[in-house]
């Protein structure tokens, strides 16, 4: 369920940006790019590492690595949220 909703949000956002003619705004393009980066961090870093930690197959560094990846993921989302609220240059 979460994955369906998480795919619906950027789809709705792109449709809305297209409708209001905001696809040429730099802050929006950067936000879209950072959203893709966050998705990559989640899919390629957080989820596989989380799976290993939960299975107990990870090394001693795995919880630390997972915490670092989650922190980076959250930091990217904070930047996206700030860009969406402040809309610099708009």
C-alpha positions in Angstrom: 0.0 0.0 0.0 2.8 2.4 1.0 4.6 1.9 -2.3 1.4 2.6 -4.4 0.9 5.9 -2.4 4.5 6.8 -2.7 4.3 6.4 -6.5 1.1 8.4 -6.7 2.6 11.5 -5.0 5.2 12.3 -7.6 2.8 11.5 -10.4 0.2 13.8 -9.0 2.9 16.5 -8.4 4.2 16.3 -12.0 0.6 16.5 -13.3 0.0 19.6 -11.1 3.2 21.3 -12.1 2.4 20.7 -15.8 -1.1 22.0 -15.3 0.1 25.3 -13.7 3.1 25.7 -16.0 5.7 25.4 -13.4 7.9 22.8 -15.0 10.5 25.4 -16.0 11.1 26.6 -12.4 14.6 25.7 -11.2 13.5 25.0 -7.6 11.0 22.5 -8.9 13.4 20.7 -11.2 15.9 20.5 -8.3 13.2 19.1 -6.1 12.3 16.5 -8.7 16.0 15.5 -9.0 16.4 15.2 -5.3 13.3 13.1 -5.0 14.8 10.7 -7.5 18.1 10.7 -5.5 16.1 9.9 -2.3 14.3 7.1 -4.1 17.7 5.7 -5.2 19.1 5.9 -1.6 16.0 4.1 -0.3 15.9 1.4 -2.9 19.6 0.7 -3.3 20.9 1.5 0.2 18.4 1.6 3.0 16.1 -1.3 2.1 18.9 -3.9 1.3 20.9 -2.8 4.4 17.8 -2.9 6.6 17.0 -6.4 5.3 20.5 -7.6 6.3 20.3 -6.1 9.7 16.9 -7.6 10.5 18.0 -11.0 9.3 21.1 -10.8 11.5 23.4 -11.3 8.5 24.9 -7.9 8.8 28.4 -7.1 10.1 29.2 -5.1 13.1 29.1 -1.9 11.0 25.7 -2.7 9.4 23.6 -0.8 12.0 25.9 2.2 11.7 25.8 2.1 7.9 22.0 1.8 8.0 21.7 4.8 10.3 24.0 6.8 8.0 21.9 5.9 4.9 18.6 6.7 6.7 20.1 10.0 7.9 21.1 10.9 4.3 17.7 9.9 3.0 16.0 12.2 5.6 18.4 15.1 4.9 17.5 14.9 1.2 13.8 14.9 2.1 14.2 18.0 4.3 15.9 19.8 1.5 13.0 18.9 -0.9 10.5 20.1 1.7 12.3 23.4 2.2 12.4 23.9 -1.6 8.7 23.2 -1.9 7.8 25.7 0.9 10.3 28.5 0.1 10.2 28.2 -3.7 13.3 30.3 -4.3 13.1 32.4 -7.4 9.4 31.9 -7.9 
